[in-house]
Amino acid sequence: MKLRVVVLGAGFGGLELSTILSDAIGGRLDLTLIDQNDSFFFGFSKLDVMFGHKQSDAVKIAYSSIKKPGVTFRKETITAIDPVTKTVTTKKATYQADVLVVALGANYDFNATPGLSEWGNEYYSFSGAEKLRSILPQFTKGHAVVGVCNAPFKCPPAPSEAALMLHDYLVSRGIRDACTISLVIPFGLPIPPSPDSSKALLKAFEERNIRFIPQRKVNAVDENKKLILDDGTELPCDLFLGIPKHVAPDVVLQSGLTENGWIPVDRANLLTKFSNVYAIGDVTSVGTPKAGVFAEGAAKIAAASIIATFNGNENDMPYNGAGSCYIEFGKGTVARVDVDFFSGPKPFGIHHEASEALVIDKAYFGSSRKTRWFGK
Ligand SMILES: Cc1cc2nc3c(=O)[nH]c(=O)nc-3n(C[C@H](O)[C@H](O)[C@H](O)COP(=O)(O)OP(=O)(O)OC[C@H]3O[C@@H](n4cnc5c(N)ncnc54)[C@H](O)[C@@H]3O)c2cc1C
């Protein structure tokens, strides 16, 4: 009998898990991979789209090219998940699973920040990044703010990256001197687990005259685009690039899988409290940041557990919550931080200085996933 696996969400986590299961037990696998979109894109490609470095079509990879033993992709919107019976309902069909994997990522609650939709902008959704690409050229002078509205948020370095890339963008247009840039972040440092990466970022901000405002969140945007911070401070602003509040998708919140907004999982195997129901990536509260590399790492452990159980064994591969994050430093360079959340008594990160060599490293990171997941 084939193992019926239903994977919800074809992002970083869902793609990695489906690939591993296909490679390991493809002949004995009946895996359905469901996503509402027809293509995948890397989170970091939104920065490229926003600053006009790449066209939208160039960063999208069609799911139709997935051809893996035992895997069927379905472009459908999931409307209900029953973790007790392991039944999934979409707008088109109902699926019954032996093993269910929830990898639906995080959505955004734009209404949680009054004025954000009306007077601000955001680059965390693909459509928001596309919209900004046409708004940025209209900005010629004044105060630009990159600001986080709430934590947790995806890819903790991404606000710092946006500020540094905005600096380069304004320099390239010859208007940097007419503009000021501020960065509002709810942490004390840009990347708390890595003091060295944080130090390098703070130095880069200082060199580029980017004002760093730590330990603050943006609570609201008013009709004059003025920002209200969480301590009541008012920050005049002409261009706001916001990072909206993150939430689990509605269908997950309604499934009974969540506690305090996210899905709790057992770190040893990424199982939820429901038998044979796994959750990986941004939709969980596993304790790592919301980032693709950690979704991928969790997928590896969940896949190992599914394969071991199917073969009547036990998975003894521990989840160390480790991953390497690339940081766009501007001026054609990229840095890297290798972070490990669970191996030691506290999270720690090793910083690799920004260089042109790491630009190639990051490109390989993307192309290797594209080959592994899509055969391209
Ligand atoms: C600007 C920016 C830069 C980033 N840079 C990096 C980086 O450099 N490195 C890094 O590791 N991470 C980065 N990230 C974060 C990364 O993109 C996410 O953390 C990662 O994609 C999470 O993987 P996931 O599998 O948990 O969820 P996702 O990749 O978000 O996948 C979830 C999937 O579920 C689907 N889905 C949701 N609801 C439904 C539904 N009801 N029905 C059907 N399908 C549904 C979605 O369409 C989506 O494809 C960045 C993010 C942003 C916004």
The ligand as an SDF file (V2000), in Angstrom:
LIG
                    3D

 53 58  0  0  0  0  0  0  0  0999 V2000
   11.4050   40.5740    1.8700 C   0  0  0  0  0  0  0  0  0  0  0  0
   11.6670   39.1760    2.3350 C   0  0  0  0  0  0  0  0  0  0  0  0
   12.9790   38.6530    2.2270 C   0  0  0  0  0  0  0  0  0  0  0  0
   13.2500   37.3650    2.6580 C   0  0  0  0  0  0  0  0  0  0  0  0
   14.5230   36.8670    2.5430 N   0  0  0  0  0  0  0  0  0  0  0  0
   14.8040   35.6200    2.9690 C   0  0  0  0  0  0  0  0  0  0  0  0
   16.1300   35.1070    2.8490 C   0  0  0  0  0  0  0  0  0  0  0  0
   17.0400   35.7690    2.3400 O   0  0  0  0  0  0  0  0  0  0  0  0
   16.3530   33.8540    3.3270 N   0  0  0  0  0  0  0  0  0  0  0  0
   15.3650   33.1010    3.8890 C   0  0  0  0  0  0  0  0  0  0  0  0
   15.6340   31.9630    4.2950 O   0  0  0  0  0  0  0  0  0  0  0  0
   14.1050   33.5690    4.0380 N   0  0  0  0  0  0  0  0  0  0  0  0
   13.8070   34.7980    3.5710 C   0  0  0  0  0  0  0  0  0  0  0  0
   12.5170   35.2890    3.6910 N   0  0  0  0  0  0  0  0  0  0  0  0
   11.5040   34.5070    4.4230 C   0  0  0  0  0  0  0  0  0  0  0  0
   10.9480   33.3420    3.6040 C   0  0  0  0  0  0  0  0  0  0  0  0
   10.4100   33.7960    2.3810 O   0  0  0  0  0  0  0  0  0  0  0  0
    9.8590   32.6210    4.3970 C   0  0  0  0  0  0  0  0  0  0  0  0
   10.2130   32.5410    5.7320 O   0  0  0  0  0  0  0  0  0  0  0  0
    9.6700   31.2080    3.8420 C   0  0  0  0  0  0  0  0  0  0  0  0
    9.1390   31.2840    2.5510 O   0  0  0  0  0  0  0  0  0  0  0  0
    8.7910   30.3670    4.7560 C   0  0  0  0  0  0  0  0  0  0  0  0
    8.6060   29.0980    4.1980 O   0  0  0  0  0  0  0  0  0  0  0  0
    7.2580   28.2770    4.5160 P   0  0  0  0  0  0  0  0  0  0  0  0
    7.3800   27.0080    3.7400 O   0  0  0  0  0  0  0  0  0  0  0  0
    7.0100   28.2040    5.9610 O   0  0  0  0  0  0  0  0  0  0  0  0
    6.0850   29.1800    3.9270 O   0  0  0  0  0  0  0  0  0  0  0  0
    5.9340   29.8470    2.4950 P   0  0  0  0  0  0  0  0  0  0  0  0
    7.1830   29.7330    1.7030 O   0  0  0  0  0  0  0  0  0  0  0  0
    5.3530   31.1890    2.7290 O   0  0  0  0  0  0  0  0  0  0  0  0
    4.8550   28.9060    1.7860 O   0  0  0  0  0  0  0  0  0  0  0  0
    3.5190   28.8350    2.2010 C   0  0  0  0  0  0  0  0  0  0  0  0
    2.6820   28.4730    1.0020 C   0  0  0  0  0  0  0  0  0  0  0  0
    1.3370   28.2130    1.4430 O   0  0  0  0  0  0  0  0  0  0  0  0
    0.4460   28.6920    0.4730 C   0  0  0  0  0  0  0  0  0  0  0  0
   -0.8720   28.9180    1.0790 N   0  0  0  0  0  0  0  0  0  0  0  0
   -1.1680   29.6940    2.1600 C   0  0  0  0  0  0  0  0  0  0  0  0
   -2.4860   29.6310    2.4370 N   0  0  0  0  0  0  0  0  0  0  0  0
   -3.0330   28.7880    1.5180 C   0  0  0  0  0  0  0  0  0  0  0  0
   -4.3510   28.2750    1.3000 C   0  0  0  0  0  0  0  0  0  0  0  0
   -5.4090   28.6200    2.0680 N   0  0  0  0  0  0  0  0  0  0  0  0
   -4.5470   27.4060    0.2640 N   0  0  0  0  0  0  0  0  0  0  0  0
   -3.5080   27.0210   -0.5210 C   0  0  0  0  0  0  0  0  0  0  0  0
   -2.2430   27.4570   -0.3540 N   0  0  0  0  0  0  0  0  0  0  0  0
   -2.0110   28.3230    0.6560 C   0  0  0  0  0  0  0  0  0  0  0  0
    1.0940   29.9770   -0.0400 C   0  0  0  0  0  0  0  0  0  0  0  0
    0.6050   30.2920   -1.3340 O   0  0  0  0  0  0  0  0  0  0  0  0
    2.5800   29.6270   -0.0030 C   0  0  0  0  0  0  0  0  0  0  0  0
    3.0720   29.2000   -1.2720 O   0  0  0  0  0  0  0  0  0  0  0  0
   12.2050   36.5650    3.2220 C   0  0  0  0  0  0  0  0  0  0  0  0
   10.9060   37.0710    3.2960 C   0  0  0  0  0  0  0  0  0  0  0  0
   10.6320   38.3500    2.8520 C   0  0  0  0  0  0  0  0  0  0  0  0
    9.2120   38.8600    2.9260 C   0  0  0  0  0  0  0  0  0  0  0  0
  1  2  1  0
  2  3  1  0
  2 52  2  0
  3  4  2  0
  4  5  1  0
  4 50  1  0
  5  6  2  0
  6  7  1  0
  6 13  1  0
  7  8  2  0
  7  9  1  0
  9 10  1  0
 10 11  2  0
 10 12  1  0
 12 13  2  0
 13 14  1  0
 14 15  1  0
 14 50  1  0
 15 16  1  0
 16 17  1  0
 16 18  1  0
 18 19  1  0
 18 20  1  0
 20 21  1  0
 20 22  1  0
 22 23  1  0
 23 24  1  0
 24 25  2  0
 24 26  1  0
 24 27  1  0
 27 28  1  0
 28 29  2  0
 28 30  1  0
 28 31  1  0
 31 32  1  0
 32 33  1  0
 33 34  1  0
 33 48  1  0
 34 35  1  0
 35 36  1  0
 35 46  1  0
 36 37  1  0
 36 45  1  0
 37 38  2  0
 38 39  1  0
 39 40  1  0
 39 45  2  0
 40 41  1  0
 40 42  2  0
 42 43  1  0
 43 44  2  0
 44 45  1  0
 46 47  1  0
 46 48  1  0
 48 49  1  0
 50 51  2  0
 51 52  1  0
 52 53  1  0
M  END
$$$$
